[in-house]
Amino acid sequence: MLETIWMIFIGALEEGLVYAIMALGVYITYKILDFPDLSVDGTFPMGAAITATLITRGTSPLLTLIISFIIGALAGTLTGIIHVKCKVRDLLAGIIMMTALYSINLRITGGKANVPIFTKKTIFDYEFLKGIPEAIQPYTVSIVLFIIVIIMKLLLDLYLKTKSGYLLRAVGDNDTVVTSLAMDKGYVKIIGLAIANAFVGLSGSVYAQKSGYFDIYSGTGTMVMGLASVIIGINLFKRLTFVKATSAVIIGSVIYKICVAIAIAFGLETSDLKLITAALFLIILVVSNDRKRRAKNNA
C-alpha cells in the first residue's frame, strides 16, 4: 500500500516538474504582463513536435531542448507582433497563434498526429546517468527534471533582476512608467511573450522525451493547467515573503498534479482529466476571489 502511494507521489512529482517549466512561462504572461496568452496551447505541443521529429532523425536530445526553447521564443514573438503591431486584442492574438500552430505542428511532423520515440535516446538515457548510486537510480527521471527546473528558475530569477526584467514588471503593473522612461511598452511586451513561450516550448520538449511520444492534442488545456499552478502557488505562499514567486509556481505545479493523481487514484477515469482540471481551476478561482473580497471588506 505504502509503495503504491509512493509511486503515485513520484509520478505526480515528475509530471509536476515537467509542467512547472510551462507554468513559469504562464507566470510571466498572467502574473507579470497580465496577458491571457492562449498561444501556450500551441507552443507546448510545438516543442514536443520539434523534439520528436529531430530525435527520430538522430539529433542530440540536449540540442532539441535548445531548439525548442528558441522556436518557442519565436512563436511568442509572433504573438506579440500580432498584438502590438497589428493592434489585435491580447486574447484574440493568442487564439490566432494557437490556431496557426496546430497546422504548423502537423507540418513539422510531416502530417503525423502522433510520433513515437520510445526506442530513441533521450535526456534521461545518457550514459553518465548510469553511474549514479544504485539506490537512487529509480529516481533518475525525477533528478534530471529537478535539475532542469532549477536551472530555468534561476535563469528567470536572474533575468527579472536586470533592467529589462524590471521594465517587464513595470509593463504589467503600470505601463505609463515604461513610457515615461522613453521605452516602447509594446517592445517590452513582445520580449515578455517571447521568453514566456520559450519556457513553454522547452516544457513541451521535456514532456515528449519523458513520455516517449508527440501527440497533436497534448497541448489542450495547457493554459488552464499553467494558470492553476500559478494561482495555487502564489496564493499558498503569498504571506511567506522568503519564498520567491518562481519557487511558489513550481511547488504549485507539483501540488496541482498531486491533486489530479489523488482524484484518479480514487476511481476517476483518466478521460476525466480535463474535467478534474476545470473543477480544480474553478475552486481555486472562487477561493481566490473570496479571499480578495474579505481582504477589501476588512481594509
C-alpha positions as CSV (number, residue, x, y, z in Angstrom):
1,M,0.0,0.0,0.0
2,L,2.7,2.5,1.0
3,E,4.8,1.5,-2.0
4,T,1.8,2.3,-4.3
5,I,1.2,5.7,-2.6
6,W,4.9,6.4,-3.0
7,M,4.9,5.5,-6.7
8,I,1.8,7.7,-7.2
9,F,3.6,10.6,-5.5
10,I,6.8,10.2,-7.6
11,G,4.7,10.0,-10.8
12,A,2.8,13.2,-9.8
13,L,6.1,14.9,-8.8
14,E,7.7,14.1,-12.2
15,E,4.6,15.4,-14.1
16,G,4.5,18.4,-11.9
17,L,8.2,19.2,-12.7
18,V,7.6,18.8,-16.4
19,Y,4.7,21.3,-16.3
20,A,6.4,23.6,-13.8
21,I,8.6,24.8,-16.7
22,M,5.5,25.7,-18.6
23,A,3.9,27.3,-15.5
24,L,6.9,29.6,-15.2
25,G,6.1,30.8,-18.7
26,V,2.4,31.3,-17.8
27,Y,3.5,33.2,-14.7
28,I,5.2,35.7,-16.9
29,T,2.2,36.3,-19.2
30,Y,-0.5,36.0,-16.5
31,K,1.0,37.5,-13.4
32,I,3.6,39.9,-14.7
33,L,2.3,41.0,-18.1
34,D,-1.5,40.5,-17.3
35,F,-1.7,38.9,-20.8
36,P,-4.1,36.0,-21.4
37,D,-1.8,34.1,-23.8
38,L,-3.7,31.2,-25.3
39,S,-1.0,30.5,-27.8
40,V,0.6,28.4,-25.0
41,D,-1.8,25.6,-26.0
42,G,0.0,25.6,-29.4
43,T,3.6,26.3,-28.2
44,F,3.7,23.4,-25.8
45,P,2.9,20.7,-28.5
46,M,5.2,22.5,-30.9
47,G,8.1,21.9,-28.5
48,A,7.1,18.3,-28.4
49,A,6.7,18.1,-32.2
50,I,10.2,19.6,-32.9
51,T,11.8,17.3,-30.3
52,A,10.1,14.1,-31.6
53,T,10.9,14.9,-35.2
54,L,14.5,15.8,-34.5
55,I,15.2,12.8,-32.3
56,T,13.8,10.4,-34.9
57,R,16.4,11.9,-37.3
58,G,19.3,11.4,-34.9
59,T,19.6,14.8,-33.3
60,S,21.1,15.1,-29.8
61,P,18.3,15.2,-27.2
62,L,20.0,18.0,-25.4
63,L,20.1,20.1,-28.6
64,T,16.4,19.6,-29.1
65,L,15.8,21.3,-25.8
66,I,17.7,24.4,-27.0
67,I,16.0,24.4,-30.4
68,S,12.5,24.0,-28.8
69,F,13.4,26.9,-26.5
70,I,14.4,29.2,-29.4
71,I,11.4,28.2,-31.6
72,G,9.1,28.7,-28.7
73,A,10.5,32.2,-28.3
74,L,9.9,32.9,-32.0
75,A,6.2,31.8,-31.6
76,G,5.8,34.1,-28.6
77,T,7.4,37.0,-30.6
78,L,4.8,36.5,-33.4
79,T,2.0,36.6,-30.8
80,G,3.4,39.8,-29.5
81,I,3.7,41.3,-33.0
82,I,0.1,40.4,-33.8
83,H,-1.0,42.1,-30.6
84,V,1.3,45.2,-30.6
85,K,1.9,45.9,-34.3
86,C,-1.4,44.6,-35.8
87,K,-3.4,46.1,-32.9
88,V,-5.2,42.9,-32.2
89,R,-6.6,42.3,-28.7
90,D,-4.4,40.2,-26.5
91,L,-6.9,37.3,-26.2
92,L,-7.6,37.2,-29.9
93,A,-3.8,37.4,-30.7
94,G,-3.3,34.3,-28.6
95,I,-6.2,32.4,-30.2
96,I,-4.9,33.3,-33.7
97,M,-1.4,32.0,-32.9
98,M,-2.8,28.9,-31.2
99,T,-4.9,28.1,-34.3
100,A,-2.0,28.6,-36.7
101,L,0.4,26.5,-34.5
102,Y,-2.0,23.4,-34.9
103,S,-1.3,23.3,-38.6
104,I,2.4,24.2,-38.1
105,N,2.9,21.4,-35.7
106,L,1.5,18.9,-38.2
107,R,3.8,20.3,-40.8
108,I,6.8,19.8,-38.5
109,T,5.9,16.1,-38.1
110,G,5.1,15.6,-41.7
111,G,1.4,15.4,-41.2
112,K,1.6,12.8,-38.3
113,A,-0.7,13.4,-35.3
114,N,1.5,11.1,-33.2
115,V,5.2,10.5,-33.4
116,P,6.6,7.8,-31.0
117,I,10.2,8.0,-29.8
118,F,10.1,5.1,-27.2
119,T,13.1,3.4,-28.7
120,K,15.2,6.6,-29.2
121,K,17.8,8.1,-26.8
122,T,16.5,10.9,-24.7
123,I,18.0,13.2,-22.0
124,F,17.0,10.5,-19.5
125,D,19.2,7.8,-21.2
126,Y,22.7,9.3,-21.2
127,E,25.5,7.0,-20.1
128,F,26.7,9.2,-17.2
129,L,23.3,8.8,-15.5
130,K,24.1,5.1,-15.1
131,G,27.0,5.9,-12.9
132,I,24.8,7.3,-10.1
133,P,24.4,5.2,-6.9
134,E,22.1,2.2,-7.4
135,A,19.8,3.3,-4.6
136,I,18.7,6.4,-6.4
137,Q,18.7,5.1,-9.9
138,P,14.9,4.6,-9.8
139,Y,14.6,8.3,-9.3
140,T,16.9,9.3,-12.3
141,V,14.0,10.9,-14.2
142,S,13.0,13.0,-11.1
143,I,16.6,14.1,-10.6
144,V,17.1,15.2,-14.2
145,L,13.7,17.0,-14.2
146,F,14.6,18.8,-10.9
147,I,17.9,20.0,-12.3
148,I,16.3,21.4,-15.5
149,V,13.6,23.1,-13.5
150,I,16.0,24.7,-11.0
151,I,18.3,25.9,-13.9
152,M,15.3,27.5,-15.6
153,K,14.0,29.0,-12.3
154,L,17.4,30.6,-11.6
155,L,17.8,32.0,-15.1
156,L,14.3,33.6,-14.8
157,D,15.1,35.0,-11.4
158,L,18.4,36.5,-12.7
159,Y,16.6,38.0,-15.7
160,L,13.9,39.6,-13.6
161,K,16.6,41.4,-11.7
162,T,18.0,43.0,-14.9
163,K,16.9,46.4,-16.3
164,S,14.8,44.5,-19.0
165,G,13.2,42.4,-16.2
166,Y,12.2,45.4,-14.2
167,L,10.7,47.0,-17.3
168,L,8.8,43.8,-17.9
169,R,7.3,44.0,-14.4
170,A,6.5,47.7,-15.0
171,V,4.5,47.0,-18.1
172,G,2.2,44.7,-16.2
173,D,1.9,46.9,-13.1
174,N,1.8,50.4,-14.7
175,D,2.8,50.7,-18.4
176,T,2.9,54.5,-18.2
177,V,6.1,54.2,-16.1
178,V,7.7,52.4,-19.1
179,T,6.5,55.2,-21.5
180,S,7.9,57.8,-19.1
181,L,11.3,56.2,-19.3
182,A,11.2,56.7,-23.1
183,M,10.8,52.9,-23.7
184,D,8.4,51.3,-26.1
185,K,5.9,49.3,-23.9
186,G,4.9,47.2,-26.9
187,Y,8.5,46.1,-27.5
188,V,8.8,45.1,-23.8
189,K,5.6,43.1,-24.1
190,I,7.0,41.3,-27.2
191,I,10.1,40.4,-25.2
192,G,8.0,39.0,-22.3
193,L,5.8,36.9,-24.6
194,A,9.0,35.6,-26.3
195,I,10.5,34.5,-23.0
196,A,7.2,33.0,-21.7
197,N,6.7,30.9,-24.8
198,A,10.3,29.9,-24.9
199,F,9.8,28.3,-21.5
200,V,6.6,26.6,-22.7
201,G,8.3,25.2,-25.8
202,L,11.1,23.8,-23.6
203,S,8.5,22.2,-21.4
204,G,6.9,20.6,-24.4
205,S,10.3,19.2,-25.4
206,V,10.9,17.7,-21.9
207,Y,7.4,16.3,-22.0
208,A,7.9,14.5,-25.3
209,Q,11.2,13.0,-24.1
210,K,9.7,11.8,-20.8
211,S,6.5,10.4,-22.2
212,G,8.2,8.9,-25.3
213,Y,6.0,10.4,-28.0
214,F,4.5,13.5,-29.5
215,D,0.7,13.9,-29.7
216,I,-1.0,16.8,-31.5
217,Y,-3.6,17.2,-28.7
218,S,-1.0,17.2,-25.9
219,G,-1.4,21.0,-25.6
220,T,-5.1,21.0,-25.0
221,G,-5.8,22.7,-21.6
222,T,-2.1,23.7,-21.1
223,M,-3.0,27.3,-20.4
224,V,-5.5,26.2,-17.7
225,M,-3.0,23.9,-16.0
226,G,-0.4,26.6,-16.0
227,L,-2.9,29.1,-14.5
228,A,-3.9,26.6,-11.9
229,S,-0.3,26.1,-10.9
230,V,0.4,29.8,-10.7
231,I,-2.7,30.6,-8.7
232,I,-2.2,27.6,-6.3
233,G,1.5,28.5,-5.7
234,I,1.0,32.3,-5.4
235,N,-1.9,32.0,-3.0
236,L,-0.4,29.4,-0.8
237,F,2.9,31.3,-0.3
238,K,1.9,34.9,-0.7
239,R,2.3,35.5,3.1
240,L,5.7,33.8,3.1
241,T,7.9,36.6,1.9
242,F,11.1,34.4,1.8
243,V,9.5,32.2,-0.9
244,K,10.1,33.6,-4.3
245,A,7.2,33.7,-6.8
246,T,9.0,31.4,-9.2
247,S,9.5,28.8,-6.4
248,A,5.8,29.1,-5.4
249,V,4.8,28.5,-9.1
250,I,7.0,25.3,-9.2
251,I,5.5,24.0,-6.0
252,G,2.0,24.9,-7.2
253,S,2.5,22.8,-10.3
254,V,3.6,19.8,-8.2
255,I,0.6,20.2,-5.8
256,Y,-1.8,20.5,-8.8
257,K,-0.5,17.2,-10.3
258,I,-0.7,15.5,-6.9
259,C,-4.4,16.6,-6.6
260,V,-5.1,15.2,-10.0
261,A,-3.2,11.9,-9.2
262,I,-5.3,11.6,-5.9
263,A,-8.5,12.1,-7.9
264,I,-7.6,9.4,-10.4
265,A,-6.5,7.1,-7.5
266,F,-10.0,7.4,-6.0
267,G,-11.6,6.0,-9.1
268,L,-12.0,8.8,-11.6
269,E,-11.1,7.8,-15.2
270,T,-8.0,9.3,-16.9
271,S,-10.5,10.5,-19.6
272,D,-11.9,12.8,-16.8
273,L,-8.6,14.6,-16.5
274,K,-9.9,17.8,-18.3
275,L,-13.0,17.7,-16.1
276,I,-10.8,17.5,-13.0
277,T,-8.7,20.3,-14.3
278,A,-11.7,22.5,-14.9
279,A,-13.2,21.7,-11.5
280,L,-9.9,22.4,-9.6
281,F,-9.4,25.6,-11.5
282,L,-12.9,26.8,-10.7
283,I,-12.4,26.0,-7.0
284,I,-9.1,27.9,-7.0
285,L,-10.6,31.0,-8.6
286,V,-13.6,31.0,-6.3
287,V,-11.4,30.7,-3.2
288,S,-9.0,33.3,-4.5
289,N,-11.8,35.8,-5.3
290,D,-13.4,35.2,-1.9
291,R,-10.1,36.0,-0.1
292,K,-9.7,39.2,-2.1
293,R,-13.3,40.2,-1.2
294,R,-12.7,39.6,2.5
295,A,-9.4,41.5,2.4
296,K,-11.2,44.5,0.9
297,N,-14.0,44.4,3.4
298,N,-11.5,44.2,6.3
299,A,-9.5,47.1,4.9
